[in-house]
Amino acid sequence: MVRSFRRGALAAAVVALSVAPLAACGAGNNAQTLKVEPDSQATAKGDILVQNAFVLTQAGGPATVTARLFNGGNSDQTLQGIALSGGQSAQLSAPNGGGSVTVPAHGTVLLGGQGNPTAVINSGQETLRDGDMQNAVFSFSGVGAVTLPVQVTPARSYFAPYGPGSLPTTEAPTPSATPTAASTETPGSTATPTSTATS
């Protein structure tokens, strides 16, 4: 009897251990854990992909829009404007001071941050509240309007390098020193002492 009990227990253990690995296949190839979504917004239209889009705010100053723009097409596309659902629009500036931002063919552009194009919201930012969502419309020369919801976030911590504090400042030029009258000595000449002693 002990022997049959052992055989039964062993058979039950083998069956249990063989079923356990197969239970993981029940989720299939389309398991929820394979669908990891980032906590930032992204959307695509035609050859354009807009990722990591946020509206970044600071107390008492302008807000900015930051996003990564991808162009998978064979021709350059120009970002012509960004408008928010609250009626605000962003003023675009290229790093060289121009007013348009070009996304090169098969290339990418980062809006915001040092040395990158900027999208500044100078008016109406008082209606932007941190934590809110705004519909942003990115207007491109080729694909037209690309719309996605973006989160309004303070420009702190991770976002500090991309927010309003990273905007280029226009400083007044500092006056350069004016040269004084040139000396009359020629290079290589030496002074010779004279011996005039008075007694």
Rosetta blueprint (number, residue, H / E / L):
1 M L
2 V H
3 R H
4 S H
5 F H
6 R H
7 R H
8 G H
9 A H
10 L H
11 A H
12 A H
13 A H
14 V H
15 V H
16 A H
17 L H
18 S H
19 V H
20 A H
21 P H
22 L H
23 A H
24 A H
25 C H
26 G H
27 A H
28 G L
29 N L
30 N L
31 A L
32 Q H
33 T H
34 L H
35 K L
36 V L
37 E L
38 P L
39 D L
40 S L
41 Q E
42 A E
43 T E
44 A E
45 K E
46 G L
47 D L
48 I E
49 L E
50 V E
51 Q E
52 N E
53 A E
54 F E
55 V E
56 L E
57 T E
58 Q L
59 A L
60 G L
61 G L
62 P L
63 A E
64 T E
65 V E
66 T E
67 A E
68 R E
69 L E
70 F E
71 N E
72 G L
73 G L
74 N L
75 S L
76 D L
77 Q E
78 T E
79 L E
80 Q E
81 G E
82 I E
83 A E
84 L E
85 S L
86 G L
87 G L
88 Q L
89 S E
90 A E
91 Q E
92 L E
93 S E
94 A L
95 P L
96 N L
97 G L
98 G L
99 G L
100 S L
101 V E
102 T E
103 V E
104 P L
105 A L
106 H L
107 G E
108 T E
109 V E
110 L E
111 L E
112 G L
113 G L
114 Q L
115 G L
116 N L
117 P L
118 T E
119 A E
120 V E
121 I E
122 N L
123 S L
124 G L
125 Q H
126 E H
127 T H
128 L L
129 R L
130 D L
131 G L
132 D L
133 M E
134 Q E
135 N E
136 A E
137 V E
138 F E
139 S E
140 F E
141 S L
142 G L
143 V L
144 G E
145 A E
146 V E
147 T E
148 L E
149 P E
150 V E
151 Q E
152 V E
153 T E
154 P E
155 A L
156 R L
157 S H
158 Y H
159 F H
160 A H
161 P H
162 Y H
163 G L
164 P H
165 G H
166 S H
167 L L
168 P L
169 T L
170 T L
171 E L
172 A L
173 P L
174 T L
175 P L
176 S L
177 A L
178 T L
179 P L
180 T L
181 A L
182 A L
183 S L
184 T L
185 E L
186 T L
187 P L
188 G L
189 S L
190 T L
191 A L
192 T L
193 P L
194 T L
195 S L
196 T L
197 A L
198 T L
199 S L
